[in-house]
């Protein structure tokens, strides 16, 4: 199933993406970084991603399904 999510980062304008629910969150972060859509000052594996809806830090090794992320959630990248 495809999810539509909003990505937020302090120094960037928020934007929406569509991802498969079985994709690992770390893979999404890697693609966003490689396409210059997000900034990273450190190793991507050390990135912190928060679910605004759930108020939890997400495990980058897990898929969206495993992290219980659903359409319309906002992911905050720190």
mmCIF file of the N, C-alpha and C atoms, coordinates in Angstrom:
data_MODEL
# 
_entry.id   MODEL 
# 
loop_
_atom_site.group_PDB 
_atom_site.id 
_atom_site.type_symbol 
_atom_site.label_atom_id 
_atom_site.label_alt_id 
_atom_site.label_comp_id 
_atom_site.label_asym_id 
_atom_site.label_entity_id 
_atom_site.label_seq_id 
_atom_site.pdbx_PDB_ins_code 
_atom_site.Cartn_x 
_atom_site.Cartn_y 
_atom_site.Cartn_z 
_atom_site.occupancy 
_atom_site.B_iso_or_equiv 
_atom_site.pdbx_formal_charge 
_atom_site.auth_seq_id 
_atom_site.auth_comp_id 
_atom_site.auth_asym_id 
_atom_site.auth_atom_id 
_atom_site.pdbx_PDB_model_num 
ATOM 1   N N  . UNK A 1 1  ? 0.844  -1.164 0.000  1.00 0.00 ? 1  UNK A N  1 
ATOM 2   C CA . UNK A 1 1  ? 0.000  0.000  0.000  1.00 0.00 ? 1  UNK A CA 1 
ATOM 3   C C  . UNK A 1 1  ? 0.899  1.239  0.000  1.00 0.00 ? 1  UNK A C  1 
ATOM 4   N N  . UNK A 1 2  ? 0.518  2.245  -0.751 1.00 0.00 ? 2  UNK A N  1 
ATOM 5   C CA . UNK A 1 2  ? 1.269  3.501  -0.807 1.00 0.00 ? 2  UNK A CA 1 
ATOM 6   C C  . UNK A 1 2  ? 0.780  4.447  0.289  1.00 0.00 ? 2  UNK A C  1 
ATOM 7   N N  . UNK A 1 3  ? 1.728  5.120  0.935  1.00 0.00 ? 3  UNK A N  1 
ATOM 8   C CA . UNK A 1 3  ? 1.431  6.094  1.974  1.00 0.00 ? 3  UNK A CA 1 
ATOM 9   C C  . UNK A 1 3  ? 1.795  7.487  1.471  1.00 0.00 ? 3  UNK A C  1 
ATOM 10  N N  . UNK A 1 4  ? 1.031  8.473  1.853  1.00 0.00 ? 4  UNK A N  1 
ATOM 11  C CA . UNK A 1 4  ? 1.372  9.867  1.582  1.00 0.00 ? 4  UNK A CA 1 
ATOM 12  C C  . UNK A 1 4  ? 1.720  10.507 2.911  1.00 0.00 ? 4  UNK A C  1 
ATOM 13  N N  . UNK A 1 5  ? 2.957  11.020 2.991  1.00 0.00 ? 5  UNK A N  1 
ATOM 14  C CA . UNK A 1 5  ? 3.480  11.576 4.237  1.00 0.00 ? 5  UNK A CA 1 
ATOM 15  C C  . UNK A 1 5  ? 4.029  12.970 3.996  1.00 0.00 ? 5  UNK A C  1 
ATOM 16  N N  . UNK A 1 6  ? 4.065  13.761 5.042  1.00 0.00 ? 6  UNK A N  1 
ATOM 17  C CA . UNK A 1 6  ? 4.697  15.079 4.979  1.00 0.00 ? 6  UNK A CA 1 
ATOM 18  C C  . UNK A 1 6  ? 6.040  14.985 5.681  1.00 0.00 ? 6  UNK A C  1 
ATOM 19  N N  . UNK A 1 7  ? 7.060  15.553 5.047  1.00 0.00 ? 7  UNK A N  1 
ATOM 20  C CA . UNK A 1 7  ? 8.403  15.587 5.611  1.00 0.00 ? 7  UNK A CA 1 
ATOM 21  C C  . UNK A 1 7  ? 8.689  17.013 6.060  1.00 0.00 ? 7  UNK A C  1 
ATOM 22  N N  . UNK A 1 8  ? 9.133  17.153 7.309  1.00 0.00 ? 8  UNK A N  1 
ATOM 23  C CA . UNK A 1 8  ? 9.499  18.460 7.850  1.00 0.00 ? 8  UNK A CA 1 
ATOM 24  C C  . UNK A 1 8  ? 10.930 18.420 8.352  1.00 0.00 ? 8  UNK A C  1 
ATOM 25  N N  . UNK A 1 9  ? 11.640 19.510 8.114  1.00 0.00 ? 9  UNK A N  1 
ATOM 26  C CA . UNK A 1 9  ? 12.972 19.702 8.667  1.00 0.00 ? 9  UNK A CA 1 
ATOM 27  C C  . UNK A 1 9  ? 13.107 21.186 8.965  1.00 0.00 ? 9  UNK A C  1 
ATOM 28  N N  . UNK A 1 10 ? 13.688 21.527 10.096 1.00 0.00 ? 10 UNK A N  1 
ATOM 29  C CA . UNK A 1 10 ? 13.704 22.909 10.577 1.00 0.00 ? 10 UNK A CA 1 
ATOM 30  C C  . UNK A 1 10 ? 14.090 23.939 9.527  1.00 0.00 ? 10 UNK A C  1 
ATOM 31  N N  . UNK A 1 11 ? 15.116 23.686 8.770  1.00 0.00 ? 11 UNK A N  1 
ATOM 32  C CA . UNK A 1 11 ? 15.634 24.683 7.852  1.00 0.00 ? 11 UNK A CA 1 
ATOM 33  C C  . UNK A 1 11 ? 15.112 24.526 6.417  1.00 0.00 ? 11 UNK A C  1 
ATOM 34  N N  . UNK A 1 12 ? 14.121 23.707 6.210  1.00 0.00 ? 12 UNK A N  1 
ATOM 35  C CA . UNK A 1 12 ? 13.569 23.460 4.877  1.00 0.00 ? 12 UNK A CA 1 
ATOM 36  C C  . UNK A 1 12 ? 12.050 23.580 4.900  1.00 0.00 ? 12 UNK A C  1 
ATOM 37  N N  . UNK A 1 13 ? 11.489 23.851 3.732  1.00 0.00 ? 13 UNK A N  1 
ATOM 38  C CA . UNK A 1 13 ? 10.032 23.884 3.600  1.00 0.00 ? 13 UNK A CA 1 
ATOM 39  C C  . UNK A 1 13 ? 9.487  22.459 3.609  1.00 0.00 ? 13 UNK A C  1 
ATOM 40  N N  . UNK A 1 14 ? 8.374  22.242 4.271  1.00 0.00 ? 14 UNK A N  1 
ATOM 41  C CA . UNK A 1 14 ? 7.751  20.910 4.336  1.00 0.00 ? 14 UNK A CA 1 
ATOM 42  C C  . UNK A 1 14 ? 7.282  20.505 2.945  1.00 0.00 ? 14 UNK A C  1 
ATOM 43  N N  . UNK A 1 15 ? 7.323  19.188 2.682  1.00 0.00 ? 15 UNK A N  1 
ATOM 44  C CA . UNK A 1 15 ? 6.867  18.656 1.396  1.00 0.00 ? 15 UNK A CA 1 
ATOM 45  C C  . UNK A 1 15 ? 6.279  17.274 1.598  1.00 0.00 ? 15 UNK A C  1 
ATOM 46  N N  . UNK A 1 16 ? 5.469  16.856 0.655  1.00 0.00 ? 16 UNK A N  1 
ATOM 47  C CA . UNK A 1 16 ? 4.822  15.544 0.714  1.00 0.00 ? 16 UNK A CA 1 
ATOM 48  C C  . UNK A 1 16 ? 5.560  14.545 -0.157 1.00 0.00 ? 16 UNK A C  1 
ATOM 49  N N  . UNK A 1 17 ? 5.542  13.289 0.295  1.00 0.00 ? 17 UNK A N  1 
ATOM 50  C CA . UNK A 1 17 ? 6.100  12.187 -0.487 1.00 0.00 ? 17 UNK A CA 1 
ATOM 51  C C  . UNK A 1 17 ? 5.118  11.024 -0.463 1.00 0.00 ? 17 UNK A C  1 
ATOM 52  N N  . UNK A 1 18 ? 5.295  10.117 -1.411 1.00 0.00 ? 18 UNK A N  1 
ATOM 53  C CA . UNK A 1 18 ? 4.556  8.858  -1.410 1.00 0.00 ? 18 UNK A CA 1 
ATOM 54  C C  . UNK A 1 18 ? 5.570  7.731  -1.361 1.00 0.00 ? 18 UNK A C  1 
ATOM 55  N N  . UNK A 1 19 ? 5.350  6.790  -0.456 1.00 0.00 ? 19 UNK A N  1 
ATOM 56  C CA . UNK A 1 19 ? 6.255  5.664  -0.265 1.00 0.00 ? 19 UNK A CA 1 
ATOM 57  C C  . UNK A 1 19 ? 5.448  4.386  -0.049 1.00 0.00 ? 19 UNK A C  1 
ATOM 58  N N  . UNK A 1 20 ? 6.022  3.231  -0.420 1.00 0.00 ? 20 UNK A N  1 
ATOM 59  C CA . UNK A 1 20 ? 5.356  1.965  -0.100 1.00 0.00 ? 20 UNK A CA 1 
ATOM 60  C C  . UNK A 1 20 ? 5.433  1.705  1.407  1.00 0.00 ? 20 UNK A C  1 
ATOM 61  N N  . UNK A 1 21 ? 4.372  1.195  1.970  1.00 0.00 ? 21 UNK A N  1 
ATOM 62  C CA . UNK A 1 21 ? 4.322  0.976  3.419  1.00 0.00 ? 21 UNK A CA 1 
ATOM 63  C C  . UNK A 1 21 ? 5.350  -0.047 3.891  1.00 0.00 ? 21 UNK A C  1 
ATOM 64  N N  . UNK A 1 22 ? 5.844  -0.908 2.999  1.00 0.00 ? 22 UNK A N  1 
ATOM 65  C CA . UNK A 1 22 ? 6.820  -1.920 3.398  1.00 0.00 ? 22 UNK A CA 1 
ATOM 66  C C  . UNK A 1 22 ? 8.266  -1.433 3.264  1.00 0.00 ? 22 UNK A C  1 
ATOM 67  N N  . UNK A 1 23 ? 8.480  -0.207 2.803  1.00 0.00 ? 23 UNK A N  1 
ATOM 68  C CA . UNK A 1 23 ? 9.826  0.344  2.665  1.00 0.00 ? 23 UNK A CA 1 
ATOM 69  C C  . UNK A 1 23 ? 10.389 0.717  4.031  1.00 0.00 ? 23 UNK A C  1 
ATOM 70  N N  . UNK A 1 24 ? 11.692 0.481  4.206  1.00 0.00 ? 24 UNK A N  1 
ATOM 71  C CA . UNK A 1 24 ? 12.352 0.878  5.454  1.00 0.00 ? 24 UNK A CA 1 
ATOM 72  C C  . UNK A 1 24 ? 12.485 2.399  5.497  1.00 0.00 ? 24 UNK A C  1 
ATOM 73  N N  . UNK A 1 25 ? 12.301 2.974  6.655  1.00 0.00 ? 25 UNK A N  1 
ATOM 74  C CA . UNK A 1 25 ? 12.381 4.423  6.799  1.00 0.00 ? 25 UNK A CA 1 
ATOM 75  C C  . UNK A 1 25 ? 13.789 4.914  6.486  1.00 0.00 ? 25 UNK A C  1 
ATOM 76  N N  . UNK A 1 26 ? 14.791 4.172  6.881  1.00 0.00 ? 26 UNK A N  1 
ATOM 77  C CA . UNK A 1 26 ? 16.171 4.552  6.577  1.00 0.00 ? 26 UNK A CA 1 
ATOM 78  C C  . UNK A 1 26 ? 16.435 4.654  5.087  1.00 0.00 ? 26 UNK A C  1 
ATOM 79  N N  . UNK A 1 27 ? 15.801 3.787  4.306  1.00 0.00 ? 27 UNK A N  1 
ATOM 80  C CA . UNK A 1 27 ? 15.956 3.841  2.843  1.00 0.00 ? 27 UNK A CA 1 
ATOM 81  C C  . UNK A 1 27 ? 15.353 5.134  2.291  1.00 0.00 ? 27 UNK A C  1 
ATOM 82  N N  . UNK A 1 28 ? 14.223 5.532  2.833  1.00 0.00 ? 28 UNK A N  1 
ATOM 83  C CA . UNK A 1 28 ? 13.599 6.784  2.406  1.00 0.00 ? 28 UNK A CA 1 
ATOM 84  C C  . UNK A 1 28 ? 14.501 7.964  2.729  1.00 0.00 ? 28 UNK A C  1 
ATOM 85  N N  . UNK A 1 29 ? 15.050 7.994  3.937  1.00 0.00 ? 29 UNK A N  1 
ATOM 86  C CA . UNK A 1 29 ? 15.938 9.078  4.356  1.00 0.00 ? 29 UNK A CA 1 
ATOM 87  C C  . UNK A 1 29 ? 17.150 9.151  3.433  1.00 0.00 ? 29 UNK A C  1 
ATOM 88  N N  . UNK A 1 30 ? 17.704 8.008  3.088  1.00 0.00 ? 30 UNK A N  1 
ATOM 89  C CA . UNK A 1 30 ? 18.861 7.950  2.182  1.00 0.00 ? 30 UNK A CA 1 
ATOM 90  C C  . UNK A 1 30 ? 18.514 8.561  0.825  1.00 0.00 ? 30 UNK A C  1 
ATOM 91  N N  . UNK A 1 31 ? 17.389 8.189  0.251  1.00 0.00 ? 31 UNK A N  1 
ATOM 92  C CA . UNK A 1 31 ? 16.971 8.712  -1.058 1.00 0.00 ? 31 UNK A CA 1 
ATOM 93  C C  . UNK A 1 31 ? 16.719 10.218 -0.986 1.00 0.00 ? 31 UNK A C  1 
ATOM 94  N N  . UNK A 1 32 ? 16.052 10.682 0.066  1.00 0.00 ? 32 UNK A N  1 
ATOM 95  C CA . UNK A 1 32 ? 15.796 12.119 0.212  1.00 0.00 ? 32 UNK A CA 1 
ATOM 96  C C  . UNK A 1 32 ? 17.106 12.894 0.313  1.00 0.00 ? 32 UNK A C  1 
ATOM 97  N N  . UNK A 1 33 ? 18.072 12.355 1.064  1.00 0.00 ? 33 UNK A N  1 
ATOM 98  C CA . UNK A 1 33 ? 19.374 13.003 1.205  1.00 0.00 ? 33 UNK A CA 1 
ATOM 99  C C  . UNK A 1 33 ? 20.125 13.026 -0.125 1.00 0.00 ? 33 UNK A C  1 
ATOM 100 N N  . UNK A 1 34 ? 20.146 11.894 -0.816 1.00 0.00 ? 34 UNK A N  1 
ATOM 101 C CA . UNK A 1 34 ? 20.859 11.799 -2.098 1.00 0.00 ? 34 UNK A CA 1 
ATOM 102 C C  . UNK A 1 34 ? 20.275 12.742 -3.149 1.00 0.00 ? 34 UNK A C  1 
ATOM 103 N N  . UNK A 1 35 ? 18.989 13.061 -3.025 1.00 0.00 ? 35 UNK A N  1 
ATOM 104 C CA . UNK A 1 35 ? 18.342 13.965 -3.969 1.00 0.00 ? 35 UNK A CA 1 
ATOM 105 C C  . UNK A 1 35 ? 18.284 15.407 -3.446 1.00 0.00 ? 35 UNK A C  1 
ATOM 106 N N  . UNK A 1 36 ? 19.064 15.667 -2.390 1.00 0.00 ? 36 UNK A N  1 
ATOM 107 C CA . UNK A 1 36 ? 19.196 17.014 -1.812 1.00 0.00 ? 36 UNK A CA 1 
ATOM 108 C C  . UNK A 1 36 ? 17.858 17.596 -1.351 1.00 0.00 ? 36 UNK A C  1 
ATOM 109 N N  . UNK A 1 37 ? 16.973 16.751 -0.869 1.00 0.00 ? 37 UNK A N  1 
ATOM 110 C CA . UNK A 1 37 ? 15.685 17.203 -0.351 1.00 0.00 ? 37 UNK A CA 1 
ATOM 111 C C  . UNK A 1 37 ? 15.711 17.425 1.155  1.00 0.00 ? 37 UNK A C  1 
ATOM 112 N N  . UNK A 1 38 ? 16.718 16.855 1.825  1.00 0.00 ? 38 UNK A N  1 
ATOM 113 C CA . UNK A 1 38 ? 16.916 17.078 3.252  1.00 0.00 ? 38 UNK A CA 1 
ATOM 114 C C  . UNK A 1 38 ? 18.399 17.310 3.498  1.00 0.00 ? 38 UNK A C  1 
ATOM 115 N N  . UNK A 1 39 ? 18.717 17.946 4.607  1.00 0.00 ? 39 UNK A N  1 
ATOM 116 C CA . UNK A 1 39 ? 20.099 18.175 5.015  1.00 0.00 ? 39 UNK A CA 1 
ATOM 117 C C  . UNK A 1 39 ? 20.478 17.167 6.087  1.00 0.00 ? 39 UNK A C  1 
ATOM 118 N N  . UNK A 1 40 ? 21.730 16.743 6.049  1.00 0.00 ? 40 UNK A N  1 
ATOM 119 C CA . UNK A 1 40 ? 22.253 15.867 7.081  1.00 0.00 ? 40 UNK A CA 1 
ATOM 120 C C  . UNK A 1 40 ? 23.657 16.339 7.420  1.00 0.00 ? 40 UNK A C  1 
ATOM 121 N N  . UNK A 1 41 ? 23.908 16.617 8.687  1.00 0.00 ? 41 UNK A N  1 
ATOM 122 C CA . UNK A 1 41 ? 25.229 17.025 9.126  1.00 0.00 ? 41 UNK A CA 1 
ATOM 123 C C  . UNK A 1 41 ? 26.025 15.839 9.656  1.00 0.00 ? 41 UNK A C  1 
ATOM 124 N N  . UNK A 1 42 ? 25.389 14.696 9.751  1.00 0.00 ? 42 UNK A N  1 
ATOM 125 C CA . UNK A 1 42 ? 26.012 13.507 10.324 1.00 0.00 ? 42 UNK A CA 1 
ATOM 126 C C  . UNK A 1 42 ? 25.672 12.293 9.471  1.00 0.00 ? 42 UNK A C  1 
ATOM 127 N N  . UNK A 1 43 ? 26.133 11.138 9.906  1.00 0.00 ? 43 UNK A N  1 
ATOM 128 C CA . UNK A 1 43 ? 25.832 9.891  9.223  1.00 0.00 ? 43 UNK A CA 1 
ATOM 129 C C  . UNK A 1 43 ? 24.325 9.657  9.221  1.00 0.00 ? 43 UNK A C  1 
ATOM 130 N N  . UNK A 1 44 ? 23.807 9.204  8.096  1.00 0.00 ? 44 UNK A N  1 
ATOM 131 C CA . UNK A 1 44 ? 22.364 8.982  7.960  1.00 0.00 ? 44 UNK A CA 1 
ATOM 132 C C  . UNK A 1 44 ? 21.860 7.988  8.996  1.00 0.00 ? 44 UNK A C  1 
ATOM 133 N N  . UNK A 1 45 ? 22.676 7.015  9.362  1.00 0.00 ? 45 UNK A N  1 
ATOM 134 C CA . UNK A 1 45 ? 22.257 6.033  10.366 1.00 0.00 ? 45 UNK A CA 1 
ATOM 135 C C  . UNK A 1 45 ? 22.025 6.668  11.734 1.00 0.00 ? 45 UNK A C  1 
ATOM 136 N N  . UNK A 1 46 ? 22.578 7.863  11.937 1.00 0.00 ? 46 UNK A N  1 
ATOM 137 C CA . UNK A 1 46 ? 22.404 8.563  13.205 1.00 0.00 ? 46 UNK A CA 1 
ATOM 138 C C  . UNK A 1 46 ? 21.251 9.565  13.142 1.00 0.00 ? 46 UNK A C  1 
ATOM 139 N N  . UNK A 1 47 ? 20.547 9.595  12.037 1.00 0.00 ? 47 UNK A N  1 
ATOM 140 C CA . UNK A 1 47 ? 19.419 10.522 11.885 1.00 0.00 ? 47 UNK A CA 1 
ATOM 141 C C  . UNK A 1 47 ? 18.320 10.191 12.881 1.00 0.00 ? 47 UNK A C  1 
ATOM 142 N N  . UNK A 1 48 ? 17.621 11.224 13.299 1.00 0.00 ? 48 UNK A N  1 
ATOM 143 C CA . UNK A 1 48 ? 16.490 11.046 14.191 1.00 0.00 ? 48 UNK A CA 1 
ATOM 144 C C  . UNK A 1 48 ? 15.236 11.457 13.437 1.00 0.00 ? 48 UNK A C  1 
ATOM 145 N N  . UNK A 1 49 ? 14.281 10.554 13.382 1.00 0.00 ? 49 UNK A N  1 
ATOM 146 C CA . UNK A 1 49 ? 13.021 10.811 12.688 1.00 0.00 ? 49 UNK A CA 1 
ATOM 147 C C  . UNK A 1 49 ? 11.884 10.600 13.685 1.00 0.00 ? 49 UNK A C  1 
ATOM 148 N N  . UNK A 1 50 ? 11.033 11.614 13.807 1.00 0.00 ? 50 UNK A N  1 
ATOM 149 C CA . UNK A 1 50 ? 9.911  11.577 14.740 1.00 0.00 ? 50 UNK A CA 1 
ATOM 150 C C  . UNK A 1 50 ? 8.595  11.504 13.992 1.00 0.00 ? 50 UNK A C  1 
ATOM 151 N N  . UNK A 1 51 ? 7.657  10.755 14.525 1.00 0.00 ? 51 UNK A N  1 
ATOM 152 C CA . UNK A 1 51 ? 6.286  10.773 14.034 1.00 0.00 ? 51 UNK A CA 1 
ATOM 153 C C  . UNK A 1 51 ? 5.539  11.826 14.833 1.00 0.00 ? 51 UNK A C  1 
ATOM 154 N N  . UNK A 1 52 ? 5.034  12.844 14.152 1.00 0.00 ? 52 UNK A N  1 
ATOM 155 C CA . UNK A 1 52 ? 4.283  13.898 14.836 1.00 0.00 ? 52 UNK A CA 1 
ATOM 156 C C  . UNK A 1 52 ? 2.963  13.337 15.368 1.00 0.00 ? 52 UNK A C  1 
ATOM 157 N N  . UNK A 1 53 ? 2.337  12.446 14.605 1.00 0.00 ? 53 UNK A N  1 
ATOM 158 C CA . UNK A 1 53 ? 1.052  11.869 15.013 1.00 0.00 ? 53 UNK A CA 1 
ATOM 159 C C  . UNK A 1 53 ? 1.201  10.978 16.240 1.00 0.00 ? 53 UNK A C  1 
ATOM 160 N N  . UNK A 1 54 ? 2.207  10.120 16.240 1.00 0.00 ? 54 UNK A N  1 
ATOM 161 C CA . UNK A 1 54 ? 2.406  9.158  17.330 1.00 0.00 ? 54 UNK A CA 1 
ATOM 162 C C  . UNK A 1 54 ? 3.254  9.716  18.477 1.00 0.00 ? 54 UNK A C  1 
ATOM 163 N N  . UNK A 1 55 ? 3.969  10.805 18.236 1.00 0.00 ? 55 UNK A N  1 
ATOM 164 C CA . UNK A 1 55 ? 4.867  11.399 19.237 1.00 0.00 ? 55 UNK A CA 1 
ATOM 165 C C  . UNK A 1 55 ? 5.942  10.408 19.685 1.00 0.00 ? 55 UNK A C  1 
ATOM 166 N N  . UNK A 1 56 ? 6.535  9.709  18.700 1.00 0.00 ? 56 UNK A N  1 
ATOM 167 C CA . UNK A 1 56 ? 7.587  8.745  19.007 1.00 0.00 ? 56 UNK A CA 1 
ATOM 168 C C  . UNK A 1 56 ? 8.728  8.891  18.007 1.00 0.00 ? 56 UNK A C  1 
ATOM 169 N N  . UNK A 1 57 ? 9.917  8.471  18.460 1.00 0.00 ? 57 UNK A N  1 
ATOM 170 C CA . UNK A 1 57 ? 11.056 8.386  17.552 1.00 0.00 ? 57 UNK A CA 1 
ATOM 171 C C  . UNK A 1 57 ? 10.938 7.071  16.786 1.00 0.00 ? 57 UNK A C  1 
ATOM 172 N N  . UNK A 1 58 ? 11.187 7.118  15.477 1.00 0.00 ? 58 UNK A N  1 
ATOM 173 C CA . UNK A 1 58 ? 11.032 5.940  14.641 1.00 0.00 ? 58 UNK A CA 1 
ATOM 174 C C  . UNK A 1 58 ? 12.338 5.173  14.505 1.00 0.00 ? 58 UNK A C  1 
ATOM 175 N N  . UNK A 1 59 ? 12.213 3.863  14.373 1.00 0.00 ? 59 UNK A N  1 
ATOM 176 C CA . UNK A 1 59 ? 13.359 3.000  14.126 1.00 0.00 ? 59 UNK A CA 1 
ATOM 177 C C  . UNK A 1 59 ? 13.615 2.988  12.624 1.00 0.00 ? 59 UNK A C  1 
ATOM 178 N N  . UNK A 1 60 ? 14.781 3.478  12.194 1.00 0.00 ? 60 UNK A N  1 
ATOM 179 C CA . UNK A 1 60 ? 15.095 3.584  10.768 1.00 0.00 ? 60 UNK A CA 1 
ATOM 180 C C  . UNK A 1 60 ? 15.245 2.228  10.091 1.00 0.00 ? 60 UNK A C  1 
ATOM 181 N N  . UNK A 1 61 ? 15.503 1.191  10.863 1.00 0.00 ? 61 UNK A N  1 
ATOM 182 C CA . UNK A 1 61 ? 15.658 -0.155 10.300 1.00 0.00 ? 61 UNK A CA 1 
ATOM 183 C C  . UNK A 1 61 ? 14.315 -0.829 10.036 1.00 0.00 ? 61 UNK A C  1 
ATOM 184 N N  . UNK A 1 62 ? 13.257 -0.277 10.579 1.00 0.00 ? 62 UNK A N  1 
ATOM 185 C CA . UNK A 1 62 ? 11.915 -0.843 10.408 1.00 0.00 ? 62 UNK A CA 1 
ATOM 186 C C  . UNK A 1 62 ? 11.196 -0.173 9.257  1.00 0.00 ? 62 UNK A C  1 
ATOM 187 N N  . UNK A 1 63 ? 10.215 -0.879 8.727  1.00 0.00 ? 63 UNK A N  1 
ATOM 188 C CA . UNK A 1 63 ? 9.369  -0.315 7.668  1.00 0.00 ? 63 UNK A CA 1 
ATOM 189 C C  . UNK A 1 63 ? 8.346  0.632  8.289  1.00 0.00 ? 63 UNK A C  1 
ATOM 190 N N  . UNK A 1 64 ? 7.625  1.324  7.423  1.00 0.00 ? 64 UNK A N  1 
ATOM 191 C CA . UNK A 1 64 ? 6.547  2.188  7.909  1.00 0.00 ? 64 UNK A CA 1 
ATOM 192 C C  . UNK A 1 64 ? 5.493  1.366  8.643  1.00 0.00 ? 64 UNK A C  1 
ATOM 193 N N  . UNK A 1 65 ? 5.179  0.183  8.106  1.00 0.00 ? 65 UNK A N  1 
ATOM 194 C CA . UNK A 1 65 ? 4.199  -0.698 8.757  1.00 0.00 ? 65 UNK A CA 1 
ATOM 195 C C  . UNK A 1 65 ? 4.670  -1.085 10.155 1.00 0.00 ? 65 UNK A C  1 
ATOM 196 N N  . UNK A 1 66 ? 5.936  -1.486 10.269 1.00 0.00 ? 66 UNK A N  1 
ATOM 197 C CA . UNK A 1 66 ? 6.465  -1.921 11.560 1.00 0.00 ? 66 UNK A CA 1 
ATOM 198 C C  . UNK A 1 66 ? 6.492  -0.783 12.580 1.00 0.00 ? 66 UNK A C  1 
ATOM 199 N N  . UNK A 1 67 ? 6.653  0.448  12.111 1.00 0.00 ? 67 UNK A N  1 
ATOM 200 C CA . UNK A 1 67 ? 6.648  1.615  12.989 1.00 0.00 ? 67 UNK A CA 1 
ATOM 201 C C  . UNK A 1 67 ? 5.244  2.168  13.212 1.00 0.00 ? 67 UNK A C  1 
ATOM 202 N N  . UNK A 1 68 ? 4.252  1.543  12.608 1.00 0.00 ? 68 UNK A N  1 
ATOM 203 C CA . UNK A 1 68 ? 2.853  1.975  12.700 1.00 0.00 ? 68 UNK A CA 1 
ATOM 204 C C  . UNK A 1 68 ? 2.649  3.400  12.178 1.00 0.00 ? 68 UNK A C  1 
ATOM 205 N N  . UNK A 1 69 ? 3.219  3.643  10.994 1.00 0.00 ? 69 UNK A N  1 
ATOM 206 C CA . UNK A 1 69 ? 3.076  4.934  10.325 1.00 0.00 ? 69 UNK A CA 1 
ATOM 207 C C  . UNK A 1 69 ? 2.024  4.782  9.235  1.00 0.00 ? 69 UNK A C  1 
ATOM 208 N N  . UNK A 1 70 ? 1.105  5.726  9.192  1.00 0.00 ? 70 UNK A N  1 
ATOM 209 C CA . UNK A 1 70 ? -0.014 5.667  8.246  1.00 0.00 ? 70 UNK A CA 1 
ATOM 210 C C  . UNK A 1 70 ? -0.087 6.955  7.433  1.00 0.00 ? 70 UNK A C  1 
ATOM 211 N N  . UNK A 1 71 ? -0.869 6.915  6.362  1.00 0.00 ? 71 UNK A N  1 
ATOM 212 C CA . UNK A 1 71 ? -1.069 8.085  5.512  1.00 0.00 ? 71 UNK A CA 1 
ATOM 213 C C  . UNK A 1 71 ? -1.470 9.290  6.355  1.00 0.00 ? 71 UNK A C  1 
ATOM 214 N N  . UNK A 1 72 ? -0.962 10.442 5.972  1.00 0.00 ? 72 UNK A N  1 
ATOM 215 C CA . UNK A 1 72 ? -1.229 11.744 6.581  1.00 0.00 ? 72 UNK A CA 1 
ATOM 216 C C  . UNK A 1 72 ? -0.367 12.023 7.800  1.00 0.00 ? 72 UNK A C  1 
ATOM 217 N N  . UNK A 1 73 ? 0.544  11.110 8.134  1.00 0.00 ? 73 UNK A N  1 
ATOM 218 C CA . UNK A 1 73 ? 1.453  11.394 9.244  1.00 0.00 ? 73 UNK A CA 1 
ATOM 219 C C  . UNK A 1 73 ? 2.490  12.432 8.795  1.00 0.00 ? 73 UNK A C  1 
ATOM 220 N N  . UNK A 1 74 ? 3.064  13.109 9.742  1.00 0.00 ? 74 UNK A N  1 
ATOM 221 C CA . UNK A 1 74 ? 4.126  14.080 9.485  1.00 0.00 ? 74 UNK A CA 1 
ATOM 222 C C  . UNK A 1 74 ? 5.392  13.526 10.134 1.00 0.00 ? 74 UNK A C  1 
ATOM 223 N N  . UNK A 1 75 ? 6.440  13.403 9.334  1.00 0.00 ? 75 UNK A N  1 
ATOM 224 C CA . UNK A 1 75 ? 7.720  12.928 9.841  1.00 0.00 ? 75 UNK A CA 1 
ATOM 225 C C  . UNK A 1 75 ? 8.660  14.111 9.997  1.00 0.00 ? 75 UNK A C  1 
ATOM 226 N N  . UNK A 1 76 ? 9.158  14.303 11.194 1.00 0.00 ? 76 UNK A N  1 
ATOM 227 C CA . UNK A 1 76 ? 10.066 15.401 11.513 1.00 0.00 ? 76 UNK A CA 1 
ATOM 228 C C  . UNK A 1 76 ? 11.477 14.835 11.549 1.00 0.00 ? 76 UNK A C  1 
ATOM 229 N N  . UNK A 1 77 ? 12.356 15.363 10.696 1.00 0.00 ? 77 UNK A N  1 
ATOM 230 C CA . UNK A 1 77 ? 13.738 14.892 10.619 1.00 0.00 ? 77 UNK A CA 1 
ATOM 231 C C  . UNK A 1 77 ? 14.633 15.867 11.373 1.00 0.00 ? 77 UNK A C  1 
ATOM 232 N N  . UNK A 1 78 ? 15.376 15.327 12.329 1.00 0.00 ? 78 UNK A N  1 
ATOM 233 C CA . UNK A 1 78 ? 16.282 16.161 13.144 1.00 0.00 ? 78 UNK A CA 1 
ATOM 234 C C  . UNK A 1 78 ? 17.719 15.808 12.837 1.00 0.00 ? 78 UNK A C  1 
# 
